[in-house]
Structure formats: C-alpha cells, structure tokens
Amino acid sequence: MLGQHQSPPLDIVYLFRHSKHGDQEILYSLRSVAKHAPYVRKVWVLGDRPKLLAEDKAIVEHVPHAYLAPLVGFKTPVRSDFLMLLLASLIPGLAFDFLRFSDDYIVLQPLTREKLCTVRALEDLNQTKNRGSGKWKKMLWTTFDILKRYGYAGYNFETHVPQPYTRQLVFEAYMAFRGFLTEDRHVGLHAPTAIYNYGLKHHDLQFVWLAEEQSKVGFYGSCPSDQEIADGCSGRFFLSFDDAAFCPPLIQHLQSRFPEPCKYERQS
C-alpha cells in the first residue's frame, strides 16, 4: 500500500558447528523459525554447513569461516564467540538488523518482530557474590571486571535465547574492546555481555529481565521427562537445551511440534 511504513529487513545468523546428534538440533530450530517468525528475510549459517540445508540462497545461505576470517587475520576455524559474531556482522549481504541464533534455540510460539527482537538480561552481576568456577565463569567475571573498570553497568546477558544486534553495534563494541579479545574460545570477553553493556552506555539500549518475563525454559545436564517438557514449555516463548538434555523425550516433543519440513531444508 502506497505510503505504508515497512519495517527494515531482519535476518538470522546461526553460529554453527556440527553437533554430536547429527545436526538434528538445527533442524528443529530452523523449523521453529519458519513456523513462528515468517517475517525473517533470510537465514545465514556461519561455520560448518548442515547437510540438511536448502540450496536456495535467496532464503538461506552457508558462509564458511574462511570466507571472512582473512579480512581480519583470524585463524580458522574461529573459536571465540565474540570474533565469530564480528565475522557474522561482516557478511556482505547481511541485513543491518539481525538475530544471533544457536542450534539449541527453539521458538515455541508465534512472536511479533518486537517480541523476538527484545534484548533480555539474565542477572545483575553487581549483586552476585559467588563467582563460581570453570573456564566460562572465569571469562564472564573477567568481562565484568573490565566493564566496571571502564564505567559500564555490569549486567550478564547470557540468556540462551535469540539475541538481536545491529551491524553497527557489533562493530563499535569490537572496536571498543578489541584490546581484550583473543582467538581462544575461553579467554577474552563474553560477547553478549560486553556488547549489550556497550549498547546500554552508548546507545540507550533497552532490555527486559528474563526472569521477570518468564519467557524461556531450559533443560541442562540430564534428560527431562515428558511431563517436565510439557509443563516447562507451556506458555513460554523459547526453549533451550544442552547435549545431555537432547534425548528421546525432548526429540519426540520437538518432532510433535514441528513435524513438517520447512523452506530452509533440502527437499530430497
């Protein structure tokens, strides 16, 4: 209709490597996007190429690390999440507004673009006394300490739900923090926490607390029961899981929700 406002294009980028489960996870993630977010213009898969991926580059396209990494001198395969996100933002055909996805992100119900593109925070690290242990926790707290040193809020944005970005925000955050980044997977800065804290300070970024919204269910560390899955997914926007939880009951639940092939899959 003449004069009608149209939203700018929105793309999705999966930062992907082959899974222990034969890439079944991304199959259901893609089906959930096709079913519940039909306004997405195009899906990009950065990293490994799933065998199931369709050949129609108008709607879905694979981009290997080697296509982009030489531009910034990174070794391949790229292991750092922050550096992979930077490479994603440099894909020539990528929309200015995009969502970072992982293969274990499932959209459980139809969502408006506004809802899907809401930034969600996990916790205020200023209020957390126990720093925990392990490589990931060490990286998170290193990120927090650096952020606080330079006047940032210090919120944790590791929510395991889709993360909305702009190419500009990723570029600016990379330029601001590049001196603290490495190519090591567990050394450097935690990508969403650093980038979104940068957005809070410099772009008046708005967000909601994930716990208050109650929009996500996650299963980690063990195989959930049929009842736990049914109860947990009821009324939620998003489902996330790890390798241990991606077991027959969860696979059956996903198959029942998304039984039909989608446009992002190879038709054969």
C-alpha positions as CSV (number, residue, x, y, z in Angstrom):
1,M,0.0,0.0,0.0
2,L,1.4,3.4,-1.0
3,G,2.9,5.3,1.9
4,Q,2.6,2.4,4.3
5,H,5.6,2.1,6.7
6,Q,7.6,-1.1,6.2
7,S,10.0,-2.5,8.8
8,P,13.6,-2.9,7.7
9,P,14.7,-6.4,6.8
10,L,15.6,-8.8,9.6
11,D,18.0,-11.7,9.2
12,I,19.1,-14.5,11.4
13,V,22.7,-15.8,11.8
14,Y,23.5,-19.2,13.3
15,L,27.0,-19.5,14.7
16,F,27.2,-23.2,13.9
17,R,29.4,-26.3,14.2
18,H,28.3,-29.8,13.6
19,S,26.7,-31.4,16.7
20,K,27.1,-34.8,18.4
21,H,23.5,-35.6,17.4
22,G,23.9,-35.4,13.6
23,D,22.7,-31.7,13.4
24,Q,19.2,-32.6,14.5
25,E,19.1,-29.6,16.8
26,I,19.4,-27.0,14.0
27,L,16.7,-28.9,12.0
28,Y,14.1,-28.2,14.7
29,S,15.4,-24.7,15.3
30,L,15.0,-23.8,11.7
31,R,11.5,-25.3,11.6
32,S,10.6,-23.2,14.6
33,V,11.8,-20.0,12.9
34,A,9.9,-20.8,9.7
35,K,6.7,-21.5,11.6
36,H,6.8,-18.8,14.2
37,A,8.8,-15.9,12.6
38,P,7.8,-15.8,8.9
39,Y,8.9,-12.2,8.6
40,V,12.6,-13.1,8.8
41,R,14.1,-12.2,5.4
42,K,17.0,-14.6,5.3
43,V,18.9,-17.1,7.4
44,W,22.7,-17.3,7.4
45,V,24.7,-20.2,8.8
46,L,28.2,-19.2,9.7
47,G,30.7,-22.0,10.2
48,D,30.0,-25.6,9.3
49,R,27.4,-26.5,6.7
50,P,24.5,-28.7,7.9
51,K,23.7,-31.4,5.2
52,L,20.0,-30.6,5.5
53,L,20.4,-27.0,4.4
54,A,18.4,-25.9,1.3
55,E,20.2,-24.7,-1.8
56,D,18.0,-21.6,-2.3
57,K,20.4,-18.7,-1.4
58,A,17.6,-16.2,-1.5
59,I,16.3,-17.5,1.8
60,V,19.2,-19.4,3.5
61,E,23.0,-19.4,2.9
62,H,26.0,-21.0,4.4
63,V,29.1,-18.9,5.0
64,P,32.3,-20.7,6.0
65,H,34.7,-19.0,8.4
66,A,37.4,-19.0,5.7
67,Y,35.3,-16.6,3.6
68,L,35.6,-13.8,6.2
69,A,38.4,-14.6,8.6
70,P,41.3,-13.4,6.3
71,L,39.8,-10.0,6.3
72,V,40.7,-9.5,10.0
73,G,43.5,-12.1,10.1
74,F,41.8,-14.7,12.2
75,K,42.8,-18.4,12.1
76,T,40.2,-20.9,11.0
77,P,38.1,-22.4,12.4
78,V,37.3,-19.3,14.6
79,R,36.7,-20.4,18.2
80,S,35.9,-17.1,20.0
81,D,32.2,-16.4,20.2
82,F,32.9,-12.6,20.1
83,L,35.1,-12.9,17.0
84,M,32.5,-15.2,15.3
85,L,29.9,-12.6,16.0
86,L,32.1,-9.9,14.4
87,L,32.6,-12.1,11.3
88,A,28.8,-12.6,11.2
89,S,28.3,-8.8,11.2
90,L,30.7,-8.5,8.2
91,I,28.8,-10.9,5.9
92,P,28.3,-8.6,2.8
93,G,24.6,-9.4,2.3
94,L,23.5,-9.4,5.9
95,A,20.7,-7.1,6.9
96,F,21.6,-4.2,9.3
97,D,19.3,-5.7,11.9
98,F,19.9,-9.4,12.7
99,L,19.4,-12.0,15.3
100,R,22.2,-14.3,16.6
101,F,20.8,-17.9,16.9
102,S,22.3,-21.2,18.1
103,D,21.1,-24.6,17.0
104,D,19.7,-25.1,20.5
105,Y,17.4,-22.1,20.4
106,I,13.8,-23.1,19.7
107,V,10.9,-20.6,19.2
108,L,7.9,-22.1,20.8
109,Q,5.1,-19.8,19.7
110,P,4.4,-17.1,17.1
111,L,6.1,-13.9,18.1
112,T,5.9,-10.4,16.7
113,R,9.2,-8.9,15.5
114,E,9.2,-6.7,18.5
115,K,9.0,-9.6,20.9
116,L,11.6,-11.7,19.1
117,C,14.0,-8.8,18.9
118,T,13.7,-7.8,22.6
119,V,17.0,-7.8,24.4
120,R,16.9,-10.0,27.6
121,A,19.3,-9.9,30.5
122,L,20.0,-12.7,32.9
123,E,21.3,-11.1,36.1
124,D,22.9,-8.1,37.6
125,L,26.5,-9.3,38.3
126,N,26.9,-6.4,40.8
127,Q,24.6,-8.3,43.1
128,T,26.2,-11.7,42.7
129,K,28.7,-12.7,45.4
130,N,29.7,-16.3,44.3
131,R,31.8,-16.1,41.2
132,G,31.8,-19.9,40.7
133,S,34.5,-21.8,38.9
134,G,35.4,-23.1,35.4
135,K,36.6,-21.5,32.2
136,W,33.3,-20.0,31.2
137,K,32.7,-18.4,34.6
138,K,36.3,-17.0,34.6
139,M,35.7,-15.4,31.3
140,L,32.3,-13.9,32.5
141,W,33.9,-12.4,35.5
142,T,36.9,-11.1,33.6
143,T,34.4,-9.4,31.3
144,F,32.6,-7.9,34.4
145,D,35.8,-6.6,35.9
146,I,36.8,-4.9,32.7
147,L,33.4,-3.5,32.1
148,K,33.2,-2.0,35.6
149,R,36.7,-0.5,35.2
150,Y,35.5,1.5,32.2
151,G,32.2,2.6,33.7
152,Y,29.8,0.0,32.3
153,A,26.8,-1.4,34.1
154,G,27.9,-5.0,34.5
155,Y,24.8,-7.0,33.6
156,N,25.0,-10.6,32.4
157,F,23.3,-11.2,29.1
158,E,24.0,-14.9,28.7
159,T,20.3,-15.9,28.4
160,H,20.5,-18.7,25.8
161,V,17.7,-17.0,23.8
162,P,17.9,-15.2,20.4
163,Q,20.0,-12.1,20.6
164,P,19.2,-9.0,18.5
165,Y,22.0,-6.9,17.2
166,T,22.8,-4.3,14.5
167,R,25.9,-4.4,12.4
168,Q,26.8,-1.0,13.9
169,L,26.6,-2.2,17.5
170,V,28.8,-5.2,17.0
171,F,31.4,-3.2,15.1
172,E,31.5,-0.4,17.7
173,A,31.7,-2.9,20.6
174,Y,34.5,-4.8,18.8
175,M,36.4,-1.6,18.3
176,A,36.0,-0.5,21.9
177,F,37.0,-3.9,23.4
178,R,39.4,-5.3,20.7
179,G,42.4,-5.0,23.0
180,F,40.9,-7.5,25.4
181,L,39.9,-10.1,22.8
182,T,41.8,-13.3,21.8
183,E,41.2,-16.1,19.4
184,D,40.9,-18.5,22.3
185,R,37.4,-19.8,23.0
186,H,37.5,-19.3,26.7
187,V,39.9,-16.3,27.0
188,G,38.8,-12.7,26.3
189,L,35.3,-11.2,26.7
190,H,31.9,-12.7,26.9
191,A,30.3,-11.5,23.7
192,P,26.6,-10.6,24.6
193,T,27.6,-9.3,28.0
194,A,30.3,-7.0,26.6
195,I,28.3,-5.9,23.5
196,Y,25.0,-5.2,25.3
197,N,26.7,-3.3,28.2
198,Y,28.3,-1.2,25.5
199,G,24.9,-0.6,24.0
200,L,23.4,0.4,27.3
201,K,26.1,3.1,27.8
202,H,26.4,4.4,24.3
203,H,23.1,3.7,22.5
204,D,20.4,3.8,25.3
205,L,19.7,0.1,24.7
206,Q,16.5,-1.2,26.3
207,F,16.1,-4.7,27.8
208,V,13.9,-6.8,30.0
209,W,14.9,-9.2,32.7
210,L,14.4,-12.8,31.6
211,A,13.3,-14.0,35.0
212,E,10.5,-11.3,35.2
213,E,9.3,-12.1,31.7
214,Q,9.3,-15.8,32.3
215,S,9.6,-16.4,28.6
216,K,12.2,-19.3,28.5
217,V,12.5,-22.8,29.6
218,G,15.9,-24.6,29.6
219,F,16.9,-28.2,30.2
220,Y,20.5,-28.9,31.0
221,G,22.7,-31.7,32.4
222,S,20.2,-34.5,32.3
223,C,17.3,-36.0,30.2
224,P,13.9,-34.4,31.1
225,S,10.8,-36.4,31.4
226,D,7.8,-36.0,29.1
227,Q,5.9,-34.2,31.9
228,E,8.8,-31.9,32.7
229,I,9.0,-30.9,29.0
230,A,5.2,-30.4,28.6
231,D,5.0,-28.3,31.8
232,G,8.1,-26.3,31.1
233,C,7.3,-25.4,27.6
234,S,3.7,-24.3,28.4
235,G,3.3,-20.6,27.8
236,R,7.0,-19.9,27.1
237,F,8.5,-18.2,24.1
238,F,11.8,-20.0,23.9
239,L,13.3,-23.4,24.7
240,S,17.0,-24.1,25.1
241,F,18.9,-27.3,26.0
242,D,22.3,-28.9,26.1
243,D,23.7,-32.2,24.7
244,A,22.6,-34.1,27.8
245,A,19.0,-32.9,27.6
246,F,18.7,-33.5,23.9
247,C,17.4,-37.0,24.4
248,P,14.4,-39.1,23.1
249,P,11.7,-37.4,25.1
250,L,12.8,-33.9,24.0
251,I,13.3,-35.0,20.4
252,Q,9.9,-36.6,20.4
253,H,8.4,-33.4,21.8
254,L,10.1,-31.3,19.1
255,Q,9.0,-33.7,16.4
256,S,5.4,-33.4,17.5
257,R,5.6,-29.6,17.4
258,F,7.5,-29.3,14.1
259,P,6.7,-32.5,12.1
260,E,6.8,-30.9,8.6
261,P,9.9,-29.9,6.6
262,C,10.4,-26.2,6.2
263,K,11.7,-24.0,3.4
264,Y,15.2,-23.9,4.9
265,E,15.6,-27.7,4.4
266,R,16.9,-29.5,1.4
267,Q,14.0,-31.1,-0.4
268,S,15.1,-34.6,-1.1
